Amino acid sequence: MVTTELARPRAAALSRSASFWFIGALYALFLMASTAPSPMYAIYQQRWGFTTTVLTEVFAVYAVAILVALLMFGSLSDHVGRRPVLLVSVAMEIVSMLLLAFAPSVGWLYAGRALQGLATGVVTSAISGSLLDFQRPGTNRGALVNGVAAAFGMALGSLIAGALVQYVPGPTLTSYLLLVLGFAVAIPGVLAMPEPVAQRGSLREVLRPQRPTVPAGKGVAFALMATTLLASWIVGGMFMSLGPSVAKGMVHGSPYLIGGATVAALAGFGGLSQLVLSGVDARRAVRIGGPVMILGLAGIATSTVEHQPLVFFAAAAVLGTGWGVMFMGGMRMLTGLASPEHRAGTSALIYVVAYLSAGVPSVTLGVVSTFFGLTAATVVFASAAALFAATAVASTYLHR
């Protein structure tokens, strides 16, 4: 059970406010690690000669592993405490980075991404719960930092990795080793934060897999609001798996930096839009984000067909703006449904929906691109994502 006051069995080196910002930074680091491989996929394809379908499977195994972790241990930190879950997750992430850094074949990519997905899935609900625990009472700052940290983390991870791959020796090694260093530095911060979970579960309760939970009596509201995640995460899944390949086919020179910039344009403008529009009501945010996303998707499809790289990146910025606002509004509405004692469990269910929305379409698009080409896959993606964005906007009028 989580109480409204922080449990302090020992003196904590970090205050409640400092812990809040530290947790946000840790989440950004995890999301940096999630997009770091994106600019390297072209190198892996050339090195080991696998198809675009395999490329999207490598991305999807990460999403599937996150789902497994969320389904099995989604509310674990509600029972054993936030700190132990964060420490185990950081240790798993370090091992996954080392697997990816020294991968000798595509099989190791699957293994590294699977372990990374497990670490991210275990930590995601614990971090979401911690942000709600540590946020200032009466504010929605936890949901805002959650979204902004995710967006800027993905943007920085892809952009920095793209630059390192392009200009630094050891293109598939340097980024991962820097991330290992970052996670090692984060361990003392986890140990120094106060523990928000006051009462621990029994041994039987802790060892039993914890299921994501729908807030009691709010199933219909949750289902309607979840369409916002479906709309936003299908976009994230496509850009992180196939986006760099699409951009690389349009631009000659510095292909890896361009690949990293593709994800960075989407995620970076997504983070900026959340900061600028942070005061907007959650439902209004979804109603603003949906049309902007549809406009950006139209630009992505048109630029790909017409082979216009400048239009492609401008459309990615527009799409990212709508994506960020849509995600912010959806997260606020969904996390607002959670009761204090089930924060991690509800957060887990939110991310189950999110990563299903990212993983399944990316594999489908990988198959389409293998048989019909990247251009056809991009047009299919844009059409489907626009439909989901329109559905998300409509859902805000169906339930109050």
N, C-alpha and C positions, 0 to 999 in steps of 0.2 A: 504494500500500500504506500502511496506517495502522499505526504502531508503537505500542507501549504507552507509550513515553515521548514527550513533546511535542518536536517539532522546533523549535529556536529559532535560525533563521538570523540573527535580529537580536534585540536586547533588546526584550521586550514590556512595554508599560506596565501591562497587566492580568495579574494572577497567574492560575494555573490555577483557583483557587476563585472569584475575581472574574469570570473569563470564563464559568464555569459559570452563575452567577446572571445575568449579562448576557444570555447566550444564552436563558435561560428568559424573561427580561423581553422580549426581542425577539420571541420566539414569541408571547407574550401580546399584543404590539402587533399582530402580523399577524392574530391571531384577533379582536382588537377591530375591526380593519378589515373582517374578513369578515362580521360581524354588524351593523355600523353601518348598512347600507342597510335592514335589516329594518323598522324603524319608519317608513321613508319610502315603502315600497311603496304604501301607501294613497294618499299624495299623488301619486305617479307615476300610479297608476290613474286618479285623478280628473283629473289634468292632461292625460293623453294618451288616456284612455278605452280601455285594453286589458283583456282578460279575465283571469280567474284562471289560465287555462292559460298565458298569456304571462308572468304573474308568476312561476310556477314554472319556466318556461323560462329566465327571467333568472337565477334561482337556479341552475338546472341547468347553464347555460353556464359558470358559475364552476367547478362540479364537473368538467365535461368538460375544461375547460382545465387543471385540476389533473392530471387523469389523463394528458393529453397530455404535460405537463411531466414527470411521474413516469416515464412509459414511455420518453420520449426522453432524459431527462437525470437519471433517478432516482439513479444512483450517480456522477454527474459529479464531485461534491466528493471522492470517494475517489481521483480521478485528478488533478484540477487544484488541489485544496486547498479548505479550508472558506471562507477569507476571500474569495477572488475570487467564489465563488458567492453568498455572503451579500451582497456589495456590489452585484452585478448585480441580485439579487432586490430589494433595498431600492430601487434606482433605478427598476426596473419598477413597484414598488408605488406610488411617488410619482407616476409618470405616470398610473397607473390611477386614483388618488384625484383627480387633476386632471380627468381625463375625466368621472368621475362627478359632480364638483362643478359642472361647467359644461355638463352634458348638456342639449341643446336638444330631444331626442326620445328615444323608447324605443330606437332603434337605437344611440344612444350608451351606453345602459345595458348593452346586450349587449356592446359593444366594451370598455367599462370593466371589466365583470365578467369578461370573457374574459381581459383583460390581467392583472387582479388574480389570477385563477386560475392563470395561467402563473407569475406571480411567487411565489405561495404554494406551488405545486407544486415549483418549483425549490428554494425555500428549505426546505421541510418536511424532506426527507431529510437536507439538510446540517445543519439544526438538530438533528434526532434523532441524527445521527452525532456532532455536537459535544458534545451532552449526555452521550453514552456515553464520548467521549474525555476529557472534563473531570471526570466524576464521580469521587468517591473510590473507589479500588479496593476490590472486595469488597462494594459496596453496589448497591442498585437505585434510587438516588436519581435517576438520569437519567430512567428511565421515570416515576417519580412526578412530577417537575417537568414533564415533557412533558405529562402528563395534567392536572395542576393548572393549569399556565399556559394550556393550551387552554381549559379550562372557565371560569376566571376572566376570561380575555381575551374570550371570547364573551359572558359575562354583562355585563362592564363596557362593552363596545362597544355592545351593544344598549340597555342601560339609560341610559348617558350620551347616546347619540344620540337616544333617545326623549325625554329631558328637554330636550335642545337643540332638537329639532324642535318640541316643545310650547311652549317658553317664550322662545326666543331668535330674533331676526330672522334671515332667511335659512335657513329650515328644511332645505333640501337643499344647503346650502353650508358652514355652519359646522363641522359634524362632520368633513367631509373635509379642510378646511384645517387643523384641529387635528391630524389624523392625519398630514398632510404634514409639519407641524412636528415631530411625534414621530419620524418616520422620518429626517428630516434630522439631528436630534440624535443618532440611533443610529449614523450613519456613522462618526464618530470612534471610537466604541466598537469597531466591527468592525475598524478599522485598528489599534487598540491591543491586540487579543487575540493571543495566540500562535497559530501555525499548527500544528495537530495532525498534518497529513499530511506525512510526512517525505520520501517518494519520489514524484515526479510521473510520470505516464504519458507515453508518446511522443506526438508530434503526431498520428499516425494514430489512436492509442487515444483521445486527447482529443476529436478531431473526430467519431469514430464514436459514434452515439447509444448511450447506456448503458442497459441493460435492468435492471429490477428483478429480483432473484434470490431463488429459494427456497433456503434453506440445504441443502447437499448431504446427502442421505440423510434429510431431515426433512420431506419433502413431505406425508406423511399427518398428521403432528403439526401442521404449519402449517395444513392445510386444516381440521382439527378446531378448532384454536384460533381460526381466522379467523371462526368463527360468532359469537364474542363481539363482533367489530367489526360484523358484519351486524346484530346485535341493537341495539347502542348507536347506530350512526350512522344507521339508518333513523329513529330518534327525533329525532336532531339535525337531519336534513334536513327533516323535517316541521315541526318547531317554528320553524326559521329561515325557512321559506318561507311556510307557511300559519298558523302559530301566532298571530302578531299579528292576522291577519284574524279568526280564530275569537274571540279575546278581545275585539276591538273590537266585534264584534257582540253581546256580552253586556253591556258596560259603556257607560254614557252619560256623557260628560264626560272630558276629557284622553285622547282616544283614542290619540294617538301615544305618550304616556308609558306607557299600558297595554300597547300593542303591544311596546314595548321591555322592559317588565317581564315579559312572557310568556317571552321567551328568557332573560332574566336569572334568572327563578325556576328554570328547568330547569338552566341552566349553573352558576349560583351554588351551588345545593345539590349539584350534581355535584362541584364543586371542594371544597366543605366535606367531603363524604363521603369523598373521597380522602385528605384530610388527617387526618381522624379515624380512618380505618381503614387508614392507610398500613402498619401492621405486620402486617396480615392476609395470609396466604398467598394467592398468586395464584389458585389453583383455588377456595379457599374464598371469595375475593372474588366470583368469578363465581357461585358457588352462593348467596351472599347477595344479590347484585345482581339476579339473575334474578327471584325471587319478588317482590322489592320493585318492580321495574319492572312486572311483571304487575298488581300491586295499583294502582300509579299509573295504568296504562293503562285499567284498569276505571273508575277515577274520572274520567279525562278523557272517556271515552265517555259515561258516565252524566251528567256535568255538562253536556256539550254538548247531549245530547238533552233534558235537563230545564231547560236554560237557567239554570244555577246558577253564577255567576261565582266566588263564594267557594270552592265545591267544586272548580271548575276550577283555581284557583291553588294550593289545597292539594294537589290531585292532581299538579299540575306539580312541586311541591316534592318529593313522594314519588317521582315518576317520575325527577326529576333525581338524587335520592339513589341510586336503583338504577342509573341510567345511569352515574353517575360511578364507582361501585364496579365495575360490569361492564367499563367501559372500562379502568380501572386494572388489573384482573386480566388482561384480554386483552392489553394492551400489555406487561405484564411477561412473560407467557408467550411472546409472539411475539418481542420484542426479545431475550429470553434465548436464542433459537435462533441469533442472528447471530454469525458469526465476526468478529474484529476487522477483517480486511481487506475485509469485505463489509457493513459496518454500514449505510452509506448505501443500498446496493442492496437490502438486506432491509427497511430502513425504508421505502423507496419502494414495495415490494410491499405492505407493510402498509397504506399510505395509498391505494394503488390499490383495494384491497378496501374500505377505509373510504369513499372518496368515491363509488365505484359504489353502495355501500349507501345513501348519502345522496341522490345525484342521481337515480337511476332511479325510486325510489319517489315522490320529490317531484313529478316530472313526471306520473306515473301518477295521483297524488292530485289534481293540478291539473286533469287531464282529467275525473276523477270529479266534482270539485266544480263544474266548469263546467256539466256536464249534470245532476247530481243534487243539488248544493248542498254547502255546507261541512259540514253536520251528517253527511250520508252519508259524505263523504270522511273525516271524523274517526273515525267508527265503523269504517270499513274499515281505516284506518291502525292504530287501536288493536288490532284483531283480528290483523292481520298481524304487528305488532311483538311482541305477546304470544306468538305462535307462535314467532317467531325467538328470543325470550328463553328460552323453554322448551327450544328446540333447543340453545342455547348452554350451558345448565346440563347437559343430557344429555351434551353432548360432553366435559365434564370427567371423566365416568365411563368414556368409551370409549377413552381413551388416557392412559397414564401415562409 
